[in-house]
């Protein structure tokens, strides 16, 4: 349940202070340089002493990479990197099931929301509170990753460090492309988000799973499906995946190879012959932040274990 309205006292406490409009302009300029700005409501970017509440694991990851963790007042449950983020910061809950009251109880001066943060009623209440909100586009291309990093930096007054981090990240993608060019014939991959009563919820086209499989040089066999949707047993058999990919670090995703390939939908796939089930950390795999080129390389190595995929060079400090 979410509150229908804020008390008068809460609304009084959370009235916005006056701020410069410079930050909003920087966000638009920086985002446009890399393919798309952040969306803004409320006052301009947070200053050095401000309190930032984050809904989106990749936003938290970037803020830590920029050395701004002391300004974070709260994070959502997807903020799992670095691990100390959830250990050290108040948890506002799941990014798609926020409580406006819970967020505002942390007295933020800036709320940063990744695309898809919700529910809409809670986001509307946050917007009505008068607290500055930075809405960060969740790009899933190399250009989108760079735009995301730059927009996050602009929102918190760290434009130059964010531009450097974006450039370091962007430099890894051509190296990843060179690795893809040397791969053997493409393998077919099925990403399974969850299994409910033996029914698979999979990642189709225009999903983060589809994007990372493509960056890793695989073929997403669920490409006929839009987004994350159930896939029938017959469709899974017809898709003939060589490998099944799932997230780890969640009790809902601890399916073992024996359990998975005992299911009728998977038992006669090419993946079943060698029990090719790979688990990867969810934020690392699907976050599309500074670590994405490395995640794509690691997924590539898992898809093509015989190809001896070299590691990418570490980013410059």
N, C-alpha and C positions, 0 to 999 in steps of 0.2 A: 504494500500500500504506500501511496505517496501523498504528502500533504496537499490539500486543495488550495491553500493560501498561507501566506506568512502573517504572523501577528504584526500589529502596528509597531510594537517595540522592536521586533526584528527588522522591519522595514526601515525604521529610524536609524538603527545601528548600522545598517548596510547601505546608507545613502552614499553615492560615489563622491570622492573628493575631486578637486580640479586637477587635471593633468594636461600635459602637452599633447598635441595631435601629431607630433613628430613620429612617434612610434608606429602609429597606424600607417603613415605614409611610407615608412621604411619597410613595413611588412608587405605592403602592396608592391613596392618597387622590387624588393628582394625576391618575393615569390614569383613575380612576373618574369624575372630574369631566368628562372629555372622552369617555367612552364605553368605557373598558377599560384596566385596569392592565397594567403589565409583569408578567411572571412571574419569580420570584426563586428562586435556590438559592444557598446559601453565605452569607457574612457580608453586612452591609449596605453602603450605598453607599461609593464611594471618596472618600477625603479629598484635600486639595489636592496632596499630594506623591505620590499613587499613580500606578501605571503601568496604563494602560488599553489593552487590545488589542481591536480592533474587527473584527467580521465582519458587514459590511453597509454599503454605500456611503452610504446615507441617514443612518446613525448618524454616520459620519465627517463628513458635510456639516453636520449639526446641531452637533456638537461644535466644529467650526471656526467656525460662525456664532455660537456662544456664547463664542468666544475661549479655548477650552480645549485648543487643539492641542498645547501644550507637555506636556500630561499623556498624550498618545497615544503608546504604545510600539510599536504595530504596527497595520497595516491590511490588509484583504483587497484583492484585485485589482479589485473593483467600486468601490472608493473613489476615484473619478476626479474628484471635485470637492470642494475646489478641486484643480487639477492638482498642486500642490506636495505634496499628501498622499502620493501614490505616489512622488514624487521624494524626499521627505525622510524617510519612515518605512519601516521594514522591512515587506516584503510577505509575508503569511502564506498567500498563494494564493487560489484561488477560493472564494467563500463556501459553496458546496455540496460542496467537496472539501477540507475542512480536514484538517490533520494535528495531532492533539493534541500530539504531541511538538514540532512547530514552534511552535505557539502558546505552550506552556509554556516553551520555551527563551528567550522574551523576558521571563521572570520577571514576569508580570502580577500585579497585585493585584485587577483587575477585568477580566472578559471580557464584552463586550457582543455579543450574538448577535441578528440579525434573524430573524424567522420564516423557516423554510426552510433555515437554516444547517445544515450537516452535513458528512459523513454521520452518521447517528445513533450509530454506534460511537465516532466521534471526540468527539461532544458528550457521550456518556456518560463517556468517559475524562476529559474536562475537568471534568465534575461531580464525579467521584470524586477529583480532585486537591485539592479543598478550597478552590480559588480562588473568590472571589465571581463569580457569573454573573448578568447581567441579560439576560433574554430579552424582546426588544422586539416587540410586535405590529405587523405590517406592514399597517396600515389603509389602505384605498384610497378612502375617502370624505373629505369635508371634516372631518367629526368625527374620523375615524380618523387623519388627518394631524395634527390638533391633539393628539390623545391620544398619538401617537408622540413628538412634540416634547416634551411635558410629561413623559412617562415617561423619556425620555433624560436630561432635565435633572434629574429626581428621582434617577436612578441615580447621578449624579456630584455631587450636592450643589449643583446650580445651579437650584433650583426656580423662583425668582423670574425670573431672566433667561429661562428656558425658557418660562414662562407668558407673558412679554411677546412672545417670538418667536412663540409659538402664536397669540396674539391678533392680531399683525400679519399672520400668514399667513391666519388665518380671515377677516379683514376683506376680503381680496381675492376670496373665493368669491362673495359677493353681487354684486360688480361683474362677475365672470365670468358669473353667471347672467343679469344684465341684458344682456350682450353676446349670450348665447344666445337671449334672447327676441326680438332684432331680426334673427335670421338668416333667409335665404331658405329654401326647402324643403330638408329635410335631405339631405345627401349620404351615400352608402354607402361605407364604408371597410373595407379588409381589412388587418389587421396581419400581416405575415409575419416570424416570428422567424428562420427559416433556410430555405434551400433545399438539399436533399440529392438529387442525381441528378434534379433537376427537380421533386422532391416538396416541397410547401410545408408547413412547420410553422407553424401560425397561432395567434393569440390568440382564444380563445372567451370565453363568458360566465364571470364570476367570475375573470377574469384582470386583471392591471394594465393590459394593453392595452385591454381592454373598458372599464375604468373611465375611462381618460384619453380615449378616443374619445367616451364619453358626456359627460364634462365639456366637451369641445370642441364639442359639438353635432352630432356625427356619428352614424351608425347603423353598428354593428358587424355586418357581413354574416356573420360566423362565430358568431353568437349561438346557433346550434343545437349548437355544440361546447362541451364543458366544459373550461375551462383551456386549456393549450397542447397541441395535438394535430395530427397530420397532417390535411390536407383534400384530398379527391380532386380530380382535374381536373374531373370532372363537377360537383362541388359548387361549385367556384370559378366555373365558367361560369354555373351557375344563380344564384349569389349576386350576380353582376353588379356588382362594385365600381366606383364612380366614381373611386376613388383607392386606391393601395396604399401602405402605410406600413411602413418598415423602420428599423432602427437603423443608425447609422454608427459610425465609430471602431473598427471591427473588420474584419479581413481576411475574415471569414466573411460580412460584410454589405455588401460593396462592389459588389453587383450594380448594373449600369447599367440605365437604362430600356430601351435596345436589347436587352440580354440578357434582361431579365425578360419583356418583351412579345413576344419571339420564342418563348417557351415555349408549348406548346399550351394549357395551363391558363389562360393570361392573354391570349393573342393575340386573343381575340374578346370580351373584356370591354369595358364602356364606358371603363374607364381606359386601355385600349390605344389608343383613338382619339386621345388627346392625350398619351399616354405619361406619365400622372400617377403618378409614383413620387416619394415624399417620404422623405428620410432625416432622422432627428433623433437627437441624442445619447441613448444608452440611459438613463443615470441621470437626466438632465433629464426625459426623457419618462416613465419608468416608476418613478422613485424614490419618488414621493409624500412629498416633504419640503417645506421652506420655499419652493422654487421652483415647486412644482406649479401654482399658479394661472397663473403666467407661461408655463409649458410648455403648459398647456391653451389659453391665449390664442394662443400661437404656432402650435399645431396647428390651432386654429380658423381662423387666417388662411391656413394652407396648404390647408385643406379648402375654404374659401370665398374664393378670391383676389379675386373681384370685389366682395366685400362691404365692403372698406376697414375692417377691424376695427381699432379704436383700441387703443393700448397701455394696459395697466393702470397705474395710478399706482404708483410705487415705494413699497415699505414704508418706514415711518418708521424712522429709526435707533434 
